[in-house]
Amino acid sequence: MKRKHIQHLHRRVGFGILPTDLDKLSKKSQKEVVNSLFSSSKNVTPLEVDTSEIKNMFSGMMNLSKLEQDARRKIQKISRQKQIELNVAWIDRLAVSKEILREKMTLFWANHFVCEDNSIIYIQQFNNTLRTHALGNFKDFVNAVSKEAAMTKYLNTKQNRKQKPNENFARELMELFTLGEGHYTEEDIKESAKAFTGYSHNLQGKFVFRKRAYHEGEKTFFGKTGNFSGEDIVDIILEKKQCAKYICGKIYRYFVNDTIDETHVNAMANVFYKDYNIESLMRFMLMSDWFYDEKNIGTKIKSPIEFIVGIKTLVPTEFKNPKQLLYIQKILGQKLLDPPNVAGWKGGRSWIDSNTIVLRLKLPSLLINGAYISKAEEGQENVDAESKKAFFKKKYGRWFKTETDWFYFVKHFKKVALEDLDKHILACEINNTAKAYLDALQKVSKQEYCIQLMSLPEYQMC
C-alpha cells in the first residue's frame, strides 16, 4: 500500500501515524493494513475513572428514589472533579490507544448520539456504551442508547408517562439519530413517544422499565398499527433505507469529505442496509478506491480534539494542571463531554474563525516549546518566555504548564531527514507563501522544524 494512502487512512481513522509504524505498514497490502485496524480494535477496553466513593454512597441508598439534599451536593461536587479526570483520560486514550479505530468511532458516535449529564456514573457508563457498540450492530446500538440513564435524563424519557407523553426523545431519535429532518410527521412523533413510556433508571444508572407508566394500547407509526414498544419503533425505523443513507452520509462527511458524493454514499447505504453492521460498512469504505482519491486527502479541517490529540501523538505532552487542557478545548470550541446542544458540533468550517485560527497557529509553540518559534531570519532573537507569557495572559488570560517528551519524538523520527519532516507532519502540500516563510527560518533541529510545521495553516488540515 502506498505510504501516502496509509498516512491518509491513519489521519482519518486515527490521529496520524509515526514514521516507525509507517515503515512497517508500507510493506503490506491495502487489505492487510485495513484488517490490522479492525483486528487491533476487536477488544473493548472501558474508559474508567475511580467512582468508588459515589458507588459506596449509592449502595446505602438502594431503596431511595431520590437523593437527600446533602448527599446530592456531595455527589455533584465529586462528579465535577471526576468529569475533569474522565475528559483528560479520554484525551490520553485517543493519543495512545492501540484500539484506535474503535476510539475514533467512539468520538464520532459521541457527536451523533449527543448526550451530557452531571453524574460521572451515568456519563461514564454512556461513554462506554458508545465504545462497546462503536463497530457493532446499529439496531442494538440505538436500543442500548435509548435505555442509558444519561439519555433518559437528557431527553426527558424519564418523564415520559402514559398520562402525558414527553416527545423529546422520540423527536430526536428520528431527526438526529436515525432518519434526518423531514422524514417523519408530527403524528409519528406523538405515536412513537407513547411506545417509549416507562423507560427509566435507578440511582445506580441501571435501566428500569416502569410498566405502570407504559402506554398500553395501539399506536400507529409509519402506517403500521400495534401495541408497539420502544424496540418495535426502532425496528420500524430501520426498515426504511433512509436510515441507512442518513447514517452513511454522516460517516462520509466525518471520515471522507465534507462535500457529499451521492454515488459513494448510496453504495455505502446498500452495504449498511443489509444488516446494519457498522464494521462491514467501515470495511467497505476503507477498502474503496475513492476513499484515497486526491480530492479527499488533506481536505478536512481538524476538529479541536483532532488538533490537540494530533500534537500529543507526535510529541507526548502532559498538562500539569488538567483544568488547562479543558480550557484549551473550550476556547477552541470543542470540550469533550460538554456538547453545545443535542445536535452536537457542526464541524467543517465552523471549527475555524478569526480567534481560533490565531490560537491554533500559536498552540504548538505554546504547548511543546519553551518560547515562541522564530519568525525572523538568522541573527534575530526569539521572543523570550516572559514576553510570551505576558502576551498570552493578556490575550487569553491563562498560561499553560506542560511536560513534553521530546525523546519519544526523536526515537520515532530518527531515520527521517529534516527536509522530509513535512511529509510526515502535514496532510497537504505547502503553498508557496508558506514555503518562503519556512525557507527564511533557521532549521536548527528536527524538534524546532516540527514546531514550525505545526504552526502553519496547512497543519490544520487532515
BASE-523987 format. One record per residue (C-alpha): x, y, z; residue in three letters; residue number from 1. Coordinates in steps of 0.02 Angstrom, whole numbers. Example, Ala and Ser with C-alpha at 12.3 -4.5 7.8 and 13.67 -1.06 7.14 Angstrom:
REC     east    north       up   code   pos
REC      615     -225      390    ALA     1
REC      684      -53      357    SER     2
REM end
This chain:
REC     east    north       up   code   pos
REC        0        0        0    MET     1
REC       65      174      -41    LYS     2
REC      139      268      106    ARG     3
REC       35      421       64    LYS     4
REC     -125      318       73    HIS     5
REC      -75      236      237    ILE     6
REC      -47      409      311    GLN     7
REC     -215      469      247    HIS     8
REC     -301      315      318    LEU     9
REC     -224      339      490    HIS    10
REC     -261      525      495    ARG    11
REC     -445      491      462    ARG    12
REC     -475      338      571    VAL    13
REC     -348      395      700    GLY    14
REC     -240      547      731    PHE    15
REC      -90      514      621    GLY    16
REC       47      385      609    ILE    17
REC      229      388      666    LEU    18
REC      368      354      539    PRO    19
REC      421      194      627    THR    20
REC      245      122      611    ASP    21
REC      229      186      433    LEU    22
REC      387       93      383    ASP    23
REC      314      -71      446    LYS    24
REC      145      -50      362    LEU    25
REC      214        9      195    SER    26
REC      269     -169      159    LYS    27
REC       90     -233      175    LYS    28
REC      -58     -235       54    SER    29
REC     -210     -122       74    GLN    30
REC     -314     -267      138    LYS    31
REC     -182     -311      268    GLU    32
REC     -167     -131      327    VAL    33
REC     -356     -110      343    VAL    34
REC     -375     -280      426    ASN    35
REC     -244     -232      555    SER    36
REC     -352      -83      607    LEU    37
REC     -502     -194      640    PHE    38
REC     -404     -333      725    SER    39
REC     -321     -209      844    SER    40
REC     -492     -134      883    SER    41
REC     -580     -301      912    LYS    42
REC     -573     -287     1101    ASN    43
REC     -667     -158     1203    VAL    44
REC     -568      -76     1343    THR    45
REC     -685       27     1452    PRO    46
REC     -629      203     1495    LEU    47
REC     -648      223     1682    GLU    48
REC     -601      339     1823    VAL    49
REC     -619      293     2006    ASP    50
REC     -802      317     2055    THR    51
REC     -799      202     2207    SER    52
REC     -840      342     2329    GLU    53
REC    -1002      384     2239    ILE    54
REC    -1046      200     2215    LYS    55
REC    -1023      170     2400    ASN    56
REC    -1142      313     2437    MET    57
REC    -1268      240     2314    PHE    58
REC    -1256       68     2394    SER    59
REC    -1327      139     2555    GLY    60
REC    -1474      213     2462    MET    61
REC    -1539       61     2370    MET    62
REC    -1718       89     2423    ASN    63
REC    -1721      276     2390    LEU    64
REC    -1795      350     2231    SER    65
REC    -1721      522     2267    LYS    66
REC    -1562      585     2348    LEU    67
REC    -1562      689     2505    GLU    68
REC    -1502      867     2475    GLN    69
REC    -1336      849     2568    ASP    70
REC    -1296      686     2480    ALA    71
REC    -1342      763     2313    ARG    72
REC    -1224      911     2340    ARG    73
REC    -1081      797     2391    LYS    74
REC    -1105      682     2242    ILE    75
REC    -1115      830     2123    GLN    76
REC     -952      900     2191    LYS    77
REC     -863      734     2168    ILE    78
REC     -940      713     1996    SER    79
REC     -875      881     1936    ARG    80
REC     -697      833     1982    GLN    81
REC     -714      659     1909    LYS    82
REC     -781      727     1744    GLN    83
REC     -620      827     1728    ILE    84
REC     -524      665     1756    GLU    85
REC     -631      573     1628    LEU    86
REC     -603      710     1499    ASN    87
REC     -414      701     1523    VAL    88
REC     -416      511     1522    ALA    89
REC     -514      512     1358    TRP    90
REC     -388      630     1276    ILE    91
REC     -245      520     1336    ASP    92
REC     -334      364     1273    ARG    93
REC     -357      441     1100    LEU    94
REC     -171      481     1091    ALA    95
REC     -101      311     1141    VAL    96
REC     -234      176     1117    SER    97
REC     -197       26     1006    LYS    98
REC     -386       11      979    GLU    99
REC     -377      172      880    ILE   100
REC     -518      136      756    LEU   101
REC     -638       95      897    ARG   102
REC     -585      252      989    GLU   103
REC     -606      364      836    LYS   104
REC     -777      286      806    MET   105
REC     -822      319      988    THR   106
REC     -777      501      961    LEU   107
REC     -886      504      805    PHE   108
REC    -1036      425      891    TRP   109
REC    -1019      545     1038    ALA   110
REC    -1064      683      916    ASN   111
REC    -1206      580      841    HIS   112
REC    -1292      511      996    PHE   113
REC    -1264      676     1085    VAL   114
REC    -1289      672     1272    CYS   115
REC    -1225      754     1430    GLU   116
REC    -1254      733     1615    ASP   117
REC    -1185      798     1780    ASN   118
REC    -1168      623     1853    SER   119
REC     -998      542     1823    ILE   120
REC    -1079      371     1847    ILE   121
REC    -1207      399     1709    TYR   122
REC    -1095      489     1583    ILE   123
REC     -951      367     1603    GLN   124
REC    -1072      223     1578    GLN   125
REC    -1143      310     1423    PHE   126
REC     -968      340     1353    ASN   127
REC     -926      156     1370    ASN   128
REC    -1089      106     1289    THR   129
REC    -1034      209     1137    LEU   130
REC     -866      121     1143    ARG   131
REC     -944      -52     1158    THR   132
REC    -1061      -32     1009    HIS   133
REC     -949       81      903    ALA   134
REC     -915      -57      775    LEU   135
REC    -1063     -169      811    GLY   136
REC    -1244     -182      755    ASN   137
REC    -1332      -15      736    PHE   138
REC    -1501      -83      793    LYS   139
REC    -1426     -146      956    ASP   140
REC    -1335       20      971    PHE   141
REC    -1492      126      958    VAL   142
REC    -1585       18     1083    ASN   143
REC    -1439       23     1206    ALA   144
REC    -1427      213     1192    VAL   145
REC    -1615      233     1219    SER   146
REC    -1600      142     1385    LYS   147
REC    -1449      234     1453    GLU   148
REC    -1478      332     1613    ALA   149
REC    -1390      486     1543    ALA   150
REC    -1501      485     1388    MET   151
REC    -1665      455     1481    THR   152
REC    -1622      609     1584    LYS   153
REC    -1553      715     1443    TYR   154
REC    -1703      693     1326    LEU   155
REC    -1833      676     1464    ASN   156
REC    -1884      496     1431    THR   157
REC    -1889      475     1619    LYS   158
REC    -2035      598     1622    GLN   159
REC    -2121      508     1478    ASN   160
REC    -2280      433     1552    ARG   161
REC    -2443      369     1480    LYS   162
REC    -2543      511     1559    GLN   163
REC    -2433      641     1475    LYS   164
REC    -2309      575     1345    PRO   165
REC    -2148      675     1326    ASN   166
REC    -2096      686     1143    GLU   167
REC    -1915      744     1160    ASN   168
REC    -1829      577     1138    PHE   169
REC    -1948      516     1002    ALA   170
REC    -1917      675      902    ARG   171
REC    -1727      671      915    GLU   172
REC    -1724      483      884    LEU   173
REC    -1789      516      709    MET   174
REC    -1722      690      672    GLU   175
REC    -1544      668      735    LEU   176
REC    -1510      485      772    PHE   177
REC    -1587      385      628    THR   178
REC    -1680      472      485    LEU   179
REC    -1642      656      474    GLY   180
REC    -1759      803      469    GLU   181
REC    -1914      792      359    GLY   182
REC    -1931      602      352    HIS   183
REC    -2072      585      480    TYR   184
REC    -2230      676      533    THR   185
REC    -2281      757      696    GLU   186
REC    -2406      617      718    GLU   187
REC    -2265      490      702    ASP   188
REC    -2176      580      844    ILE   189
REC    -2330      579      955    LYS   190
REC    -2368      397      924    GLU   191
REC    -2189      337      946    SER   192
REC    -2170      437     1107    ALA   193
REC    -2307      327     1182    LYS   194
REC    -2201      173     1143    ALA   195
REC    -2056      239     1247    PHE   196
REC    -2161      274     1402    THR   197
REC    -2099      182     1555    GLY   198
REC    -1914      200     1511    TYR   199
REC    -1819      249     1668    SER   200
REC    -1670      205     1778    HIS   201
REC    -1623      184     1960    ASN   202
REC    -1496      286     2059    LEU   203
REC    -1355      170     2006    GLN   204
REC    -1392      206     1822    GLY   205
REC    -1467       37     1778    LYS   206
REC    -1613       34     1656    PHE   207
REC    -1785       10     1734    VAL   208
REC    -1946      -17     1638    PHE   209
REC    -2091       54     1739    ARG   210
REC    -2238      -43     1674    LYS   211
REC    -2366       65     1764    ARG   212
REC    -2306      216     1665    ALA   213
REC    -2313      123     1498    TYR   214
REC    -2447      169     1371    HIS   215
REC    -2537        4     1337    GLU   216
REC    -2637        3     1178    GLY   217
REC    -2618       27      992    GLU   218
REC    -2503      156      913    LYS   219
REC    -2498      197      729    THR   220
REC    -2322      231      668    PHE   221
REC    -2265      248      488    PHE   222
REC    -2428      169      431    GLY   223
REC    -2415       18      545    LYS   224
REC    -2529      -11      695    THR   225
REC    -2497     -113      851    GLY   226
REC    -2458     -108     1036    ASN   227
REC    -2279      -56      995    PHE   228
REC    -2136      -49     1120    SER   229
REC    -1985       63     1103    GLY   230
REC    -1887      -79     1022    GLU   231
REC    -2030     -105      897    ASP   232
REC    -2016       78      848    ILE   233
REC    -1829       58      816    VAL   234
REC    -1865      -95      708    ASP   235
REC    -1990        0      602    ILE   236
REC    -1872      148      580    ILE   237
REC    -1730       36      522    LEU   238
REC    -1842      -41      390    GLU   239
REC    -1829      124      299    LYS   240
REC    -1674      135      188    LYS   241
REC    -1670      321      227    GLN   242
REC    -1598      272      396    CYS   243
REC    -1451      183      315    ALA   244
REC    -1422      328      195    LYS   245
REC    -1431      458      334    TYR   246
REC    -1302      369      442    ILE   247
REC    -1189      337      293    CYS   248
REC    -1198      521      246    GLY   249
REC    -1138      572      420    LYS   250
REC     -998      443      417    ILE   251
REC     -946      502      243    TYR   252
REC     -937      684      298    ARG   253
REC     -838      639      454    TYR   254
REC     -713      518      378    PHE   255
REC     -705      561      194    VAL   256
REC     -759      736      140    ASN   257
REC     -874      875      199    ASP   258
REC     -949      878       24    THR   259
REC    -1061      727       -5    ILE   260
REC    -1036      617     -158    ASP   261
REC    -1209      539     -181    GLU   262
REC    -1141      392     -281    THR   263
REC    -1021      342     -144    HIS   264
REC    -1148      369       -4    VAL   265
REC    -1278      265      -95    ASN   266
REC    -1150      125     -116    ALA   267
REC    -1115      133       71    MET   268
REC    -1301      131      110    ALA   269
REC    -1326      -25        4    ASN   270
REC    -1197     -114      112    VAL   271
REC    -1261      -46      277    PHE   272
REC    -1446      -78      244    TYR   273
REC    -1418     -266      227    LYS   274
REC    -1390     -295      413    ASP   275
REC    -1340     -126      490    TYR   276
REC    -1169     -194      534    ASN   277
REC    -1055      -45      568    ILE   278
REC     -894     -142      546    GLU   279
REC     -947     -205      374    SER   280
REC     -990      -26      323    LEU   281
REC     -822       40      381    MET   282
REC     -727     -101      295    ARG   283
REC     -817      -62      132    PHE   284
REC     -775      123      146    MET   285
REC     -592       98      192    LEU   286
REC     -566      -30       53    MET   287
REC     -646       82      -80    SER   288
REC     -528      166     -204    ASP   289
REC     -623      330     -189    TRP   290
REC     -579      345       -5    PHE   291
REC     -399      378      -62    TYR   292
REC     -441      500     -203    ASP   293
REC     -333      656     -207    GLU   294
REC     -488      763     -180    LYS   295
REC     -511      681      -10    ASN   296
REC     -331      692       54    ILE   297
REC     -287      838      167    GLY   298
REC     -453      924      135    THR   299
REC     -540      915      304    LYS   300
REC     -514     1041      444    ILE   301
REC     -460      955      604    LYS   302
REC     -581      967      748    SER   303
REC     -507     1043      908    PRO   304
REC     -493      868      981    ILE   305
REC     -407      802      824    GLU   306
REC     -290      951      832    PHE   307
REC     -246      926     1016    ILE   308
REC     -228      737     1005    VAL   309
REC     -128      753      844    GLY   310
REC        1      857      936    ILE   311
REC        8      731     1079    LYS   312
REC       27      588      955    THR   313
REC      185      665      882    LEU   314
REC      256      740     1040    VAL   315
REC      178      671     1202    PRO   316
REC      126      822     1305    THR   317
REC       53      816     1480    GLU   318
REC      -33      960     1570    PHE   319
REC       24      988     1748    LYS   320
REC     -146     1067     1782    ASN   321
REC     -282      959     1699    PRO   322
REC     -405     1105     1701    LYS   323
REC     -295     1193     1574    GLN   324
REC     -324     1053     1449    LEU   325
REC     -511     1080     1468    LEU   326
REC     -486     1267     1450    TYR   327
REC     -398     1242     1283    ILE   328
REC     -540     1133     1223    GLN   329
REC     -664     1266     1274    LYS   330
REC     -580     1412     1187    ILE   331
REC     -551     1307     1031    LEU   332
REC     -736     1263     1028    GLY   333
REC     -749     1078     1072    GLN   334
REC     -748     1020     1252    LYS   335
REC     -770      833     1272    LEU   336
REC     -922      779     1375    LEU   337
REC     -996      954     1356    ASP   338
REC    -1085      968     1186    PRO   339
REC    -1164     1135     1138    PRO   340
REC    -1338     1059     1113    ASN   341
REC    -1424      898     1061    VAL   342
REC    -1368      923      880    ALA   343
REC    -1186      923      935    GLY   344
REC    -1043     1014      848    TRP   345
REC    -1069     1064      666    LYS   346
REC     -889     1029      615    GLY   347
REC     -811     1079      450    GLY   348
REC     -778     1264      427    ARG   349
REC     -867     1303      591    SER   350
REC     -709     1246      682    TRP   351
REC     -614     1399      620    ILE   352
REC     -644     1584      650    ASP   353
REC     -531     1736      667    SER   354
REC     -497     1699      851    ASN   355
REC     -474     1511      846    THR   356
REC     -358     1512      696    ILE   357
REC     -238     1631      784    VAL   358
REC     -237     1520      938    LEU   359
REC     -217     1361      835    ARG   360
REC      -64     1431      747    LEU   361
REC       16     1478      914    LYS   362
REC      -31     1325     1017    LEU   363
REC      104     1203      958    PRO   364
REC      237     1327     1012    SER   365
REC      147     1369     1174    LEU   366
REC      120     1189     1224    LEU   367
REC      278     1098     1171    ILE   368
REC      410     1233     1158    ASN   369
REC      487     1344     1292    GLY   370
REC      468     1502     1188    ALA   371
REC      394     1565     1027    TYR   372
REC      468     1492      870    ILE   373
REC      575     1610      773    SER   374
REC      487     1711      638    LYS   375
REC      647     1800      593    ALA   376
REC      797     1766      487    GLU   377
REC      960     1711      565    GLU   378
REC     1033     1838      684    GLY   379
REC      869     1895      762    GLN   380
REC      815     1833      932    GLU   381
REC      662     1732      979    ASN   382
REC      531     1812     1087    VAL   383
REC      580     1771     1265    ASP   384
REC      473     1669     1383    ALA   385
REC      420     1815     1492    GLU   386
REC      361     1917     1342    SER   387
REC      267     1766     1277    LYS   388
REC      187     1739     1446    LYS   389
REC      133     1922     1458    ALA   390
REC       60     1918     1283    PHE   391
REC      -35     1758     1311    PHE   392
REC     -103     1813     1480    LYS   393
REC     -166     1975     1402    LYS   394
REC     -243     1883     1254    LYS   395
REC     -316     1727     1335    TYR   396
REC     -300     1752     1523    GLY   397
REC     -208     1589     1555    ARG   398
REC      -34     1516     1548    TRP   399
REC       -3     1333     1513    PHE   400
REC      118     1222     1609    LYS   401
REC      160     1064     1515    THR   402
REC      285      924     1515    GLU   403
REC      345      869     1342    THR   404
REC      427      704     1294    ASP   405
REC      543      752     1152    TRP   406
REC      638      589     1172    PHE   407
REC      485      499     1105    TYR   408
REC      483      611      952    PHE   409
REC      670      588      921    VAL   410
REC      655      399      937    LYS   411
REC      517      384      807    HIS   412
REC      587      515      687    PHE   413
REC      769      460      699    LYS   414
REC      777      397      519    LYS   415
REC      680      543      444    VAL   416
REC      783      679      362    ALA   417
REC      745      855      421    LEU   418
REC      690      909      247    GLU   419
REC      566      763      241    ASP   420
REC      476      805      404    LEU   421
REC      336      895      313    ASP   422
REC      286      732      226    LYS   423
REC      250      655      397    HIS   424
REC      177      805      489    ILE   425
REC       69      887      355    LEU   426
REC      -75      807      261    ALA   427
REC      -73      929      114    CYS   428
REC       55     1019        6    GLU   429
REC      135     1177       73    ILE   430
REC       88     1331      -27    ASN   431
REC      219     1448      -98    ASN   432
REC      198     1580       37    THR   433
REC      223     1451      175    ALA   434
REC      375     1381       83    LYS   435
REC      453     1553       76    ALA   436
REC      416     1576      262    TYR   437
REC      497     1410      306    LEU   438
REC      649     1446      198    ASP   439
REC      678     1607      296    ALA   440
REC      681     1515      462    LEU   441
REC      827     1435      549    GLN   442
REC      814     1246      546    LYS   443
REC      920     1210      698    VAL   444
REC      842     1042      739    SER   445
REC      703      922      694    LYS   446
REC      613      974      853    GLN   447
REC      610     1157      805    GLU   448
REC      563     1119      625    TYR   449
REC      421     1008      689    CYS   450
REC      350     1156      786    ILE   451
REC      371     1269      635    GLN   452
REC      272     1147      528    LEU   453
REC      138     1129      662    MET   454
REC      120     1318      663    SER   455
REC       69     1326      480    LEU   456
REC     -111     1340      418    PRO   457
REC      -80     1177      324    GLU   458
REC      -65     1085      489    TYR   459
REC     -249     1123      522    GLN   460
REC     -297     1001      384    MET   461
REC     -309      813      388    CYS   462
REM end
